[in-house]
Amino acid sequence: MHDHERVEVPQRVRRLLLLAVVPFAVATVAGLVLLWPSDPPTGSEVLGPPAELYDGRVTEVVERPCLGDTEARCFDVVVRLSQGPDQGEQVAVEVGQGTQAPRLREGAPVVLGRAPGAESTADYYFADHQRDRPLLLLGALFAVAVVVLGRWRGLAALGALAVSLLVIVFFVLPAILDGRSPLAVAVVGAAAVMFVALYLTHGVTAQTTTAVLGTLVSLALTAVLAAVFVGASRFTGLASEEANFLQAAAGQVNVRGLLLGGIVIGSLGVLDDVTVTQASAVWQLHRADPSQSARALYRSALRIGRDHIGSTVNTLVLAYAGASLPLLLLFTLSSQPVGAVVTGEVVAQEVVRTLVGSVGLIASVPVTTALAAAVVSQARPVEVDPWAEWEEPPEEPKKRPRRDKRREKRAEPGWEPPKAERDFWGDLADE
């Protein structure tokens, strides 16, 4: 089959796909309306007024003995402020002592902090390095790479990424802070992100709708498994310092539900990758051989899915291990038994997160493959002329050939050259 052939799904099958996906879309919109945060608490209400942060640039670095410990070395820097009420002035701040102190040099861009309401320049402190330029450069490099390789589809993928961030920032986080169920918010937010991301990136087609349905089924299974095993493991959600601090600062947040919501949102990023790949594999196999039955397509695509799953599950495990690497090092230093470390709530949370996400990921392969095979087996290839939209240029009028009467006369039967011409050629022959 040629590349300019496309697969046309019958109208009846497209209608069935629409009837299957519309209830999920309506439920997602209804969930957004019902769970939309009314008036979530602001940061000042929970943690107090935010610190004032101002950009500056180091003009001088001073090394001196630390007070109370002459052997230790402390570092002071003089920073010229480029923002704030003291813009243009130079202030001296201490950046720490020992090998763990930040290493600053003259000309380094830094961020200084100051407590709200402070008036003296002595109240400034070193807060952080400025990282806006390298982050913007990396973001621009990422965007260019995506657009260069993906072209219009890559541009659509960047738009879907922006929508995903907007949903998390303006719906998921405020709704959880407003006291809504983190699991319900995560499921609705993940469904909204999935609808926008898949249809915006891959277009509103039967193939995309198949991937959407496979993702929804797998996402629901992941949520159910997360609720069952988090409950069975009797997690409190307070194993980390961040959770304890959040519970003290925002008591209305259900930290145990927050664990469930994190599992659902974390699984979505891998689920849509697998479902889109499987649906695309089935479509390509059908294009290569339209005579294959649904069963044959399912078996062939499932072999592709097995290879994909083998690498993706390993990716999930390594991703979670990498995020928890400092914690795992601490457990290694403590010399505790492996069983006690694994079943402790801190590590057990990551184990449940990894295994639940992996089970949902594995289930997405046969579900999406079976659905895609059933849909595409009803389709037929349609020849598409890639030049159909181009009009053929009008033919140029042919020029009428010039008539040579002398040649036409010589071609007549019985014609003889004139006597003068015969005498001329005869004289040449005699010579």
N, C-alpha and C positions, 0 to 999 in steps of 0.2 A: 504494500500500500504506500502511496506517495505521501509526502509531507503536506501537500495541499488538499488532502482529504480530511474532513472533520466527521465527528460522530454526532449524529442527530438522534436525540432521544425523543420517542413519540410523545405527542401531546398528552396522552392519557397518563403516561408515567410521570411527566413533569407536573401534572395536576396532583397526582398522589404525593409526590415529594413536597409540593407546596402545602397540601393539607396536613402533612406530617410535621412540617417545621413551623407553620404559623402559630399553633398553640404555644410552642416554646417561646417564640418571639413576643407574643402577647403577654405571657406570664412574666417574661423578663421586664417588659415595660411596666407592667403592674407592680412588680417587685421594686423597681426604681422609684415609682411614685409612693408606694407605701413605706418604704424604708428610707426615703430621702431625709437627711438630717434637718430638723427644725431649727434648733439653736444650740449647736454643740459648744461646749466650753472652750474659751480661748486660752492661749498659753499663759496670759497674764493672770487669769483666774485660777489656774492650776499650779503654775510654777512661779508666779510672781512676775514682775516686770522683766522683760528681756534685757540682757546686757547690751550696752552700746558698743558697737564694733566699728572701727575706723581703719582705713588703709594708710600705710606709711612706708617709708623706705629707710633702711639702715644707713646711717652716715658714719658710725664709729663703733668698734667692738673693743671692749675693755675686759681684760682678764685680771682677776684679783683673788687673794686668799679669802676663803669663806669665813664668816663670823663664827667663832667658837670652834673652828677646825682649820688650823692654818695649813694643814697638809692638803686639804681638798681645794679645788679651784672652782671659783664661781665666775660667771660671765655676765657682764652688763653690756647693754647696747644703747646707743643713742639713735633715736628714730625721728625723722622729720615727717610730721603728719601731713597727709594730702587730703584729709576729709575732717569733718567735725568742727566744733566751735573753736578748737585750737589749731586750725589748719595753718600750715606754714611754720609752726613752732617746733622746736626740738625737745623731746622728752627722753629721760633715761629710765630704762626698765631692766629688771633682772630676769634672765631667761633660764636659770637653773644652775645646777652644779653636777660635776662628775661626768662620766662617759655618756650618760643618758640625756644630758642637756642638749637642746637643739643647737646645731652648728650653723651659725649665721656669719655672713661675710658682709663687707661694705657693699651697699647697693642692692642688697637682697630685699624684695618686696615682702612685707609682713602685715599682719592684722593685729592691732592693739585693741584690748577691751577695757571698758571702764564701767564701774557699777552705776546704776541709774541714780541720778541726783548728785553725783560727785562733781566737785568744782575745781579741785586742785589738779595740776598736771602730774603730781606724784601718785595719783590714784590709778594711772594707766598700768596695764600689765600685758605681757606677751600672750596673745590668744592663739595664733596659728600663722602658718605661711599662706601667702596668696597663691591660689591655684587656678584662678579663672582662665588665664591664658593657655596653659597646657591642656586644661579640660576642653576649652573651646576649640583648640587645634585638633585634639583627638576626636571630638565630636564632628568637626568638619571633615576630617579624614575618613571617618566612618560613613558619613552621609555620601561623600563623593564615591567611595568604593561601592556602596550599595547601588547608587544610581548608575554608575558606569557599567556594572555587571548586570543589574536587573532592569535598567532603562526605566520605562514607564511603570513596570511592575515594582521595581525597586523604589521609585518615588511613592507609589501607593503604599508600600510597606512602611516607609518612613511616616506617612500620614497615619497609618494604623498604630504605629508605635506612639505617636503623639496623643492619639485618642486614648490608648491604654493608660498612659500616664495621667491624663486628665480625669479618667474614671477613678483611678486610685486616689488622686489628690483631692478631688472635689466630691466624691461619693463614698468610697470605701472607708477612708480614714475618718472623715467627719461623722459618718453614720455610726461607726464603732465607738467613737468618743461620745456620741449622743446616747449611748446605752442600748443601741440595737443589737440583735443577736449577731455575733461575728460570723457564725457559720452561714446564716441566711444572707448577710451582706456579702460575704465572699462568693457564695454561689451565684447570686444575682449579678454582682460586679464581674465575675469571671464570664458569665454568659453574655453580658453586654459587650465585654471586650472581644469575646470570640466572634460574635455576629459581625461587629464592625471590622475587625481585623481580617477575617477570612473573606468576607464579601468585598471589602475595599481592595484587598490585595489580589485576589484571584478572580473577581468578577462574579456576577449573579448568574451562575450556570448550574446545570444538574450535577456536575462533578463537585462543585463547591458545596452545594446543598447536601450531597452525600457525606462529605467530610464533616459538615456542621452537625448532622445527625449522629454520626459516629462519635464526635467529640462530646456531644451532649450526653449520650448514653454512658460513655466512659467517665465523664465528670460526675454524673449522678452516682455511679458505682463507687468512685473514689470518695465522695462525701459520705456515703453510707458506711463504707469500710472504716473511714477515719472516725466517725461517731462511735461505731461499735468497739473498735480496738482502743481508742483513747479512753472510753468508759471502762472497758474491761481491764485496762492497765492502771486504772485509778490515778491518772495524772492530775495533779493540782494546777499545773501551769505556772507555778511559782518557783521553778527550779533555777531560773536565771536571775541575776541582779536587776536586769532591765524590767522583768516582769514584776518583781517586788517593788521597784521604784514606781512603776506604772500603777500598781494596785494602791500604793500610798497616795499618789498624786491624783489619780482618776479612779475612784472606787467604783464608779458605775460601769467600768469596763469588765466584761467577763473574760478573765485571762485564760480560762480553760477553753472557752469558745474561740478565743484568739488563736490558740494552737490549731484547732480544727480549720479555721479560716485560712491560716497560713499553709496548711497542707493542700487545700483545694486550689488556692491561687498559685502555689509553687508547682503543682502538677499540670496546670493549664498550659504553661509555656512549652512543655514537652509533648503534651497530648495533641495539640493542633498540628505540630510538626509531623507526628506519626500518621495522623488521620489524612492529612493532605497528601503525604507521600504515598500512602496506600491507595487512595482514590486515584491519584495520577498514574500509579503503576497499573491498575486495572484498566484504565482508559487506554494507556499505551499498548498494553497487551492485546486489547480488542482491536485497536487500529492495525497492529501487526498481523493479526489473523482474525478477521471477523467471523469465521466459521466456528470458533471455539464456543462451547457451551458455558453456561454459568458455573457449572461444577469445575470445568477445566480452568476457567479464569481464576476461580477461587484458589485452586491448588497452586497455580503458577504464582499468583500474587502473594500467597501465604509464604512461599519460599523466600521471597524478597523481604517480607515482614519479619521473618525469623532472624535474618541477618541484621536488620535494622534494630530489632529489640535487643539482640545480644550486645550491641555497642551502646545503645541508649541506657540500658539498665546500669551498665558499668559507669556511664557518665553521671547518672544520678548519685550513685554511691560515692564517687570521687568528689563530686560537687559538695555534698554534705560533709564529707571527711575534711575537705579543704577549708570549709567555713568553720569547722570545729577543731582545727589543728592545734591552736594554743591550749584548748581544754583537754584534748587527748594527750598532749605532752605533760600537762599537770598530773593526769591520772597515771601516766607512765612513771613519773617521778615518785608518786605516792606508793608504788609497789603494792597496790591492791590487787586481789585476785581478778582475773578477767571476767568471771561470772558476776562479781559484785559491781564491777565497772559498767558492764553492759546492761544490767538490770536496774542500775541507779537511774533516777528520773531524768537527770541531765542527758545522759547518753541514750537511754531508752526512748526518749522523745524523738531523737534523730533516727533511731532504728525504725520506730513505727512510721515516721514520716517517709523514710526511704522505701520501706516495704509496701506501705499502702499506695504510694505513688507508683511504684513499679507494678503492682497488681493491676491498677487502673490502666497503666500504659500497656501492659500485656493484653488486657481485655480489649483495648481499642483496636488491635490489629485484626482479629477474626471478625469483630463486629463491623468495622468499616469495610473490610474486604468483602464480606458476604453481602452487605448492602450494595456496594459498588458493583459487584458481579451481577447481582439480580437486576440492577438498573441498566447497566450497559449491555447486557445480553439481549435486551429488548430493542436496542438501538441498531441503526444501520449506517454504514459509511456513506457520505455524500461527497461527490466530486466537486471541488470548488476551484474555479478557474482564477488563478491569482491575478490575471490580467483583465478580469471581467469588468472592473470598474474603470478601465482605461479605454477610451474611444480610439478606434483605429483611424489613423490619419487618412484624409481623402486622397484618392489616387490622382496623381498628376496627369493631365491630358497628354496623350501620346502625340508627338509631332508627326504630321503626315510626311512620309518620305518624298523627296524630290523626284519627279518623273524624268527619266532619261529616255527621250524619244529615240535617240540614235541607237541605244542598246536594244530597245524593244524592236526596232526595225531590223537590226542585224539578227535577232533571234527568229525572225519569220522564216518559214521554209522557202527554199529556192532563192534566198537573197545572195547577191554577188556584189563585191566591192566595185566602186566606179573604176573606169578605165585608167584614169590618172593614178589612182592608188595602186592598181595592179602593175602599171609600168614602173612605179617607184620601187615597189618591193622586188620586182623582177630585176631591175638594174642593180640593186643591192646584192641579190643572189648571184648575178654574173660576176660582180667584183669579188 
